[in-house]
Amino acid sequence: MSFNSAVSLRFFQALLCCCLLTACAPEVPEPKPPPAQLSRDDIGYFCGMIVEDHAGPKSQVFLEGREQALWFTTVRDGIAFLRLPEETRPVTVLYVTTMDGGQWDHPEGNVRNWVEVDAAWFVIESGKSGSMGAPEAIPFADKQAAAEFAGEHGGRVLALADIPDTYILGHGLETTGEHADH
């Protein structure tokens, strides 16, 4: 074997090893974007209304490959987005505004009030309605704060995975997939 052939063979072997190692390496997920700051220009994904005009907890979804958040005037709508079969775009993160501080009118004003949906505790079936007058899944960062709210307003405290689909997708939320794409 000539010197050039030996070098070519070793180069090919090294290149093959690099390719195999790269193929076996686990994919590193893209970092999650931080919660966005709500502005007057942000429109509810399902309702087409100005999100800032609505009281109560809200939600925002970031999709893979999209820099801007999709906004929802309620938390229940954001969770519905995750669960609707026709919403197939990959979600990077869903944030919800927590109600631990008791500021019902506009909790979204403080960026510290936003938490990832999986980290929240929810009060459902309470006497408190969401911004659209429908039942709401009211998020809290602290389970004890959620229990205190439920003690005052009724309802039960659940993790996201335990909230029934019928609570989220029922009560008038259409599941036809017809909505504005903002």
Wavefront OBJ file of the C-alpha trace (Angstrom):
o trace
v 0.000 0.000 0.000
v 1.420 3.375 -0.944
v 1.827 6.241 1.509
v -1.021 8.215 -0.133
v -3.349 5.207 0.045
v -2.550 4.684 3.741
v -3.186 8.360 4.536
v -6.433 8.286 2.544
v -7.564 5.127 4.354
v -6.772 6.593 7.792
v -8.533 9.842 6.871
v -11.591 7.890 5.717
v -11.592 5.849 8.960
v -11.308 8.988 11.090
v -14.104 10.641 9.140
v -16.297 7.546 9.539
v -15.666 7.490 13.320
v -16.627 11.163 13.596
v -19.831 10.564 11.658
v -20.746 7.567 13.806
v -20.045 9.448 17.033
v -22.137 12.382 15.861
v -24.989 10.089 14.895
v -24.920 8.429 18.329
v -24.728 11.662 20.314
v -28.026 12.649 21.920
v -29.697 15.725 20.508
v -29.379 18.728 22.754
v -32.766 20.415 22.976
v -33.016 24.034 21.984
v -33.075 26.284 25.069
v -36.543 27.461 26.044
v -37.219 31.127 25.438
v -38.083 33.205 28.503
v -41.672 34.406 28.939
v -42.537 37.298 26.631
v -43.738 40.644 27.950
v -47.371 41.272 27.018
v -48.129 44.385 24.936
v -51.233 46.026 23.451
v -50.357 44.416 20.115
v -50.737 40.841 21.402
v -53.907 39.159 20.163
v -55.523 36.000 21.544
v -54.852 33.039 19.282
v -58.345 31.542 19.511
v -60.497 34.633 20.111
v -58.715 37.332 18.081
v -59.114 39.846 20.944
v -56.509 42.082 22.621
v -55.112 39.935 25.445
v -54.267 42.902 27.662
v -57.953 43.890 27.810
v -58.862 40.746 29.764
v -58.542 40.202 33.503
v -57.393 36.982 35.106
v -54.651 34.484 34.352
v -53.310 34.182 30.822
v -51.030 31.884 28.874
v -48.422 32.040 26.125
v -47.032 29.283 23.928
v -43.748 29.196 22.064
v -43.534 26.878 19.066
v -40.383 25.343 17.609
v -38.928 27.631 14.957
v -41.090 30.616 15.954
v -39.690 33.545 17.955
v -43.009 35.187 18.844
v -45.356 33.742 21.469
v -48.903 32.688 20.700
v -51.092 34.450 23.276
v -54.234 33.240 25.017
v -56.672 35.330 27.083
v -57.113 32.382 29.474
v -55.006 29.561 30.830
v -57.635 27.061 29.785
v -57.179 28.083 26.128
v -53.409 27.595 26.351
v -53.872 24.111 27.802
v -56.481 23.377 25.120
v -53.890 24.291 22.492
v -51.656 21.536 23.918
v -54.460 18.978 23.886
v -56.338 19.675 20.646
v -55.502 16.986 18.077
v -55.526 19.480 15.196
v -52.822 21.622 16.834
v -49.866 19.527 15.713
v -47.022 22.063 15.720
v -44.271 21.199 18.230
v -44.505 23.288 21.407
v -41.251 24.459 22.981
v -42.864 25.783 26.176
v -46.213 26.955 27.574
v -46.133 29.627 30.282
v -49.044 30.557 32.560
v -49.480 33.526 34.910
v -49.659 32.465 38.521
v -52.183 33.878 40.928
v -50.107 33.398 44.114
v -49.987 37.148 44.721
v -53.766 37.460 44.461
v -53.650 40.127 41.749
v -56.583 38.964 39.605
v -56.953 41.901 37.213
v -53.557 41.827 35.511
v -51.127 39.251 36.903
v -49.223 39.162 33.616
v -47.642 42.575 34.231
v -44.852 41.067 36.335
v -42.615 38.686 34.360
v -41.900 36.788 37.615
v -45.560 35.702 37.628
v -45.017 33.480 34.572
v -44.143 29.799 35.155
v -43.931 26.754 32.944
v -47.260 24.971 32.850
v -45.803 21.704 34.183
v -44.545 23.477 37.320
v -47.943 24.972 38.229
v -50.782 23.753 40.437
v -54.287 24.445 39.147
v -57.578 25.147 40.866
v -60.467 23.958 38.721
v -64.225 24.070 39.349
v -63.953 27.186 41.545
v -66.466 30.001 41.798
v -64.084 32.267 39.894
v -64.518 32.538 36.103
v -61.857 33.247 33.524
v -61.653 36.423 31.476
v -64.164 35.152 28.930
v -66.714 34.228 31.621
v -66.035 30.501 31.259
v -64.590 28.153 33.888
v -60.853 28.602 34.289
v -57.878 26.467 35.321
v -56.354 28.935 37.787
v -52.569 28.432 38.131
v -50.413 28.803 41.220
v -46.681 28.278 41.670
v -47.230 27.118 45.259
v -49.556 24.202 46.064
v -50.446 25.686 49.459
v -51.500 28.976 47.838
v -53.699 26.978 45.445
v -55.261 25.105 48.387
v -55.975 28.392 50.191
v -57.612 29.816 47.054
v -59.732 26.652 46.689
v -60.724 26.953 50.357
v -61.978 30.491 49.721
v -63.486 30.090 46.224
v -64.216 26.371 46.012
v -62.732 23.911 43.549
v -59.997 21.341 43.696
v -56.228 21.506 43.284
v -54.664 19.424 40.515
v -51.429 19.062 38.570
v -51.657 19.679 34.814
v -51.737 15.969 33.937
v -54.709 15.417 36.261
v -56.978 18.091 34.751
v -59.660 16.237 32.762
v -59.856 16.919 29.026
v -63.600 17.496 29.455
v -62.872 20.442 31.765
v -60.420 21.976 29.293
v -62.099 21.187 25.966
v -65.719 21.437 27.102
v -67.712 24.514 28.059
v -68.046 26.016 24.596
v -64.490 25.825 23.267
v -64.886 24.796 19.657
v -62.578 22.046 18.473
v -63.003 22.607 14.751
v -59.496 23.978 14.312
v -60.879 27.246 12.902
v -58.983 30.135 14.463
v -56.833 33.073 13.560
v -53.174 32.263 12.938
v -51.217 35.001 14.713
l 1 2 3 4 5 6 7 8 9 10 11 12 13 14 15 16 17 18 19 20 21 22 23 24 25 26 27 28 29 30 31 32 33 34 35 36 37 38 39 40 41 42 43 44 45 46 47 48 49 50 51 52 53 54 55 56 57 58 59 60 61 62 63 64 65 66 67 68 69 70 71 72 73 74 75 76 77 78 79 80 81 82 83 84 85 86 87 88 89 90 91 92 93 94 95 96 97 98 99 100 101 102 103 104 105 106 107 108 109 110 111 112 113 114 115 116 117 118 119 120 121 122 123 124 125 126 127 128 129 130 131 132 133 134 135 136 137 138 139 140 141 142 143 144 145 146 147 148 149 150 151 152 153 154 155 156 157 158 159 160 161 162 163 164 165 166 167 168 169 170 171 172 173 174 175 176 177 178 179 180 181 182
